[in-house]
Amino acid sequence: MASWRDELIEVVKTKAEREAEELARHKKRVEEALATAESAMALGVEGLRFTRDRLKDKEQPAELVEQADSYKLVIREHSLALELHRESAAIRVIFGEGKPREFDFAKDRHIAPADVEEYVGRRSLELVRAAQKSTPW
């Protein structure tokens, strides 16, 4: 239980002091969440690689473009991208030209790496179905 002195100290803080404290708390949350986000990213990338390998087995023109914290699986005109934003501990999954689905690990602590893996796997399945529908093999 906070004493009246502790409460008074809190009440008299300036707006700048409050914002600095909030920024410090947010930075700490991001640092803690980044490990989980990196684990989720690894699982998501493994899903993209698995999809690419299965497509290559069927002699399809699948390509996985890998850059720092950014991966994009392309098959003909269809694509699925995965991006890690370290400054916010967020992962964005972009399917085709659609709106990105964001997994923000600093805000939503209940998100598990397996959730990202499952989402990427489902979008990979949609990607392959769309590619096969446009150009059957």
C-alpha positions as a Markdown table, in Angstrom:
| # | Residue | x | y | z |
|---|---|---|---|---|
| 1 | Met | 0.0 | 0.0 | 0.0 |
| 2 | Ala | 1.4 | 3.4 | -1.0 |
| 3 | Ser | 1.8 | 6.0 | 1.6 |
| 4 | Trp | 0.5 | 9.5 | 1.2 |
| 5 | Arg | 4.1 | 10.6 | 0.6 |
| 6 | Asp | 4.5 | 8.2 | -2.3 |
| 7 | Glu | 1.2 | 9.3 | -3.8 |
| 8 | Leu | 2.2 | 12.9 | -3.5 |
| 9 | Ile | 5.5 | 12.3 | -5.2 |
| 10 | Glu | 3.5 | 10.6 | -8.1 |
| 11 | Val | 1.0 | 13.4 | -8.3 |
| 12 | Val | 3.5 | 16.3 | -8.6 |
| 13 | Lys | 5.4 | 14.7 | -11.5 |
| 14 | Thr | 5.5 | 16.8 | -14.7 |
| 15 | Lys | 4.1 | 15.6 | -18.0 |
| 16 | Ala | 7.6 | 15.1 | -19.3 |
| 17 | Glu | 8.5 | 12.9 | -16.3 |
| 18 | Arg | 5.4 | 10.8 | -16.8 |
| 19 | Glu | 6.1 | 10.4 | -20.5 |
| 20 | Ala | 9.7 | 9.5 | -19.9 |
| 21 | Glu | 8.6 | 6.8 | -17.4 |
| 22 | Glu | 6.1 | 5.4 | -19.8 |
| 23 | Leu | 8.7 | 5.3 | -22.6 |
| 24 | Ala | 11.1 | 3.5 | -20.3 |
| 25 | Arg | 8.3 | 0.9 | -19.4 |
| 26 | His | 7.5 | 0.5 | -23.1 |
| 27 | Lys | 11.2 | 0.0 | -24.0 |
| 28 | Lys | 11.5 | -2.7 | -21.3 |
| 29 | Arg | 8.3 | -4.5 | -22.5 |
| 30 | Val | 9.7 | -4.5 | -26.1 |
| 31 | Glu | 13.0 | -5.9 | -24.9 |
| 32 | Glu | 11.2 | -8.7 | -23.0 |
| 33 | Ala | 8.9 | -9.4 | -25.9 |
| 34 | Leu | 11.6 | -9.5 | -28.5 |
| 35 | Ala | 12.8 | -12.9 | -27.5 |
| 36 | Thr | 9.3 | -14.3 | -28.0 |
| 37 | Ala | 8.9 | -12.4 | -31.3 |
| 38 | Glu | 12.3 | -13.9 | -32.6 |
| 39 | Ser | 11.1 | -17.4 | -31.7 |
| 40 | Ala | 7.8 | -16.8 | -33.5 |
| 41 | Met | 9.7 | -15.4 | -36.5 |
| 42 | Ala | 11.9 | -18.5 | -36.6 |
| 43 | Leu | 8.8 | -20.8 | -36.7 |
| 44 | Gly | 7.1 | -18.7 | -39.3 |
| 45 | Val | 10.2 | -18.7 | -41.5 |
| 46 | Glu | 10.4 | -22.5 | -41.1 |
| 47 | Gly | 6.8 | -22.7 | -42.4 |
| 48 | Leu | 7.8 | -20.6 | -45.4 |
| 49 | Arg | 10.8 | -22.8 | -46.1 |
| 50 | Phe | 8.6 | -26.0 | -45.8 |
| 51 | Thr | 6.1 | -24.6 | -48.3 |
| 52 | Arg | 8.9 | -23.6 | -50.7 |
| 53 | Asp | 10.5 | -27.1 | -50.4 |
| 54 | Arg | 7.2 | -28.8 | -51.1 |
| 55 | Leu | 6.6 | -26.6 | -54.1 |
| 56 | Lys | 10.1 | -27.3 | -55.4 |
| 57 | Asp | 9.4 | -31.0 | -55.0 |
| 58 | Lys | 6.6 | -30.5 | -57.5 |
| 59 | Glu | 8.9 | -28.5 | -59.8 |
| 60 | Gln | 7.0 | -25.2 | -59.2 |
| 61 | Pro | 8.7 | -21.8 | -59.5 |
| 62 | Ala | 8.7 | -21.0 | -55.7 |
| 63 | Glu | 11.3 | -18.6 | -54.4 |
| 64 | Leu | 12.0 | -17.5 | -50.9 |
| 65 | Val | 13.6 | -14.1 | -50.8 |
| 66 | Glu | 15.5 | -13.6 | -47.5 |
| 67 | Gln | 16.7 | -10.3 | -46.1 |
| 68 | Ala | 17.4 | -9.2 | -42.6 |
| 69 | Asp | 14.2 | -9.7 | -40.6 |
| 70 | Ser | 12.2 | -9.9 | -43.8 |
| 71 | Tyr | 11.2 | -13.0 | -45.8 |
| 72 | Lys | 9.0 | -13.3 | -48.8 |
| 73 | Leu | 7.7 | -16.5 | -50.5 |
| 74 | Val | 6.8 | -15.9 | -54.1 |
| 75 | Ile | 5.1 | -18.3 | -56.6 |
| 76 | Arg | 4.3 | -16.7 | -59.9 |
| 77 | Glu | 2.3 | -13.6 | -59.1 |
| 78 | His | 1.3 | -14.7 | -55.6 |
| 79 | Ser | 3.3 | -13.8 | -52.5 |
| 80 | Leu | 3.4 | -14.2 | -48.7 |
| 81 | Ala | 5.7 | -12.0 | -46.6 |
| 82 | Leu | 6.9 | -12.1 | -43.0 |
| 83 | Glu | 8.6 | -9.1 | -41.4 |
| 84 | Leu | 10.0 | -8.6 | -37.9 |
| 85 | His | 10.0 | -5.1 | -36.6 |
| 86 | Arg | 12.5 | -5.1 | -33.7 |
| 87 | Glu | 11.8 | -1.6 | -32.5 |
| 88 | Ser | 8.2 | -2.7 | -31.6 |
| 89 | Ala | 8.7 | -6.5 | -31.2 |
| 90 | Ala | 6.0 | -7.0 | -33.8 |
| 91 | Ile | 5.7 | -9.4 | -36.7 |
| 92 | Arg | 3.7 | -8.5 | -39.8 |
| 93 | Val | 2.4 | -11.2 | -42.2 |
| 94 | Ile | 1.4 | -9.9 | -45.6 |
| 95 | Phe | -0.6 | -12.1 | -47.9 |
| 96 | Gly | -0.6 | -10.8 | -51.5 |
| 97 | Glu | -1.7 | -7.2 | -51.6 |
| 98 | Gly | -3.9 | -7.5 | -48.6 |
| 99 | Lys | -3.8 | -5.7 | -45.3 |
| 100 | Pro | -1.0 | -7.0 | -43.1 |
| 101 | Arg | -1.9 | -9.1 | -40.0 |
| 102 | Glu | 0.2 | -7.8 | -37.1 |
| 103 | Phe | 1.3 | -9.8 | -34.1 |
| 104 | Asp | 2.5 | -7.3 | -31.5 |
| 105 | Phe | 4.3 | -9.2 | -28.8 |
| 106 | Ala | 4.9 | -6.1 | -26.6 |
| 107 | Lys | 1.2 | -5.2 | -26.4 |
| 108 | Asp | -0.4 | -8.7 | -26.5 |
| 109 | Arg | 1.6 | -10.9 | -24.1 |
| 110 | His | -0.8 | -13.8 | -24.6 |
| 111 | Ile | 0.4 | -14.4 | -28.2 |
| 112 | Ala | 2.5 | -17.6 | -28.5 |
| 113 | Pro | 5.1 | -18.3 | -31.2 |
| 114 | Ala | 2.9 | -21.3 | -32.3 |
| 115 | Asp | 0.1 | -18.8 | -33.1 |
| 116 | Val | 2.3 | -17.1 | -35.7 |
| 117 | Glu | 3.4 | -20.5 | -37.0 |
| 118 | Glu | -0.2 | -21.6 | -37.4 |
| 119 | Tyr | -1.2 | -18.3 | -39.1 |
| 120 | Val | 1.7 | -18.5 | -41.6 |
| 121 | Gly | 0.9 | -22.1 | -42.3 |
| 122 | Arg | -2.7 | -21.3 | -43.1 |
| 123 | Arg | -1.7 | -18.4 | -45.3 |
| 124 | Ser | 0.8 | -20.6 | -47.1 |
| 125 | Leu | -2.0 | -23.1 | -47.8 |
| 126 | Glu | -4.1 | -20.3 | -49.2 |
| 127 | Leu | -1.1 | -19.1 | -51.3 |
| 128 | Val | -0.6 | -22.6 | -52.8 |
| 129 | Arg | -4.3 | -23.0 | -53.5 |
| 130 | Ala | -4.4 | -19.6 | -55.2 |
| 131 | Ala | -1.3 | -20.4 | -57.3 |
| 132 | Gln | -2.7 | -23.7 | -58.3 |
| 133 | Lys | -6.1 | -22.2 | -59.2 |
| 134 | Ser | -4.5 | -19.6 | -61.4 |
| 135 | Thr | -2.1 | -22.0 | -63.1 |
| 136 | Pro | -3.0 | -25.7 | -62.4 |
| 137 | Trp | -0.2 | -28.2 | -62.2 |
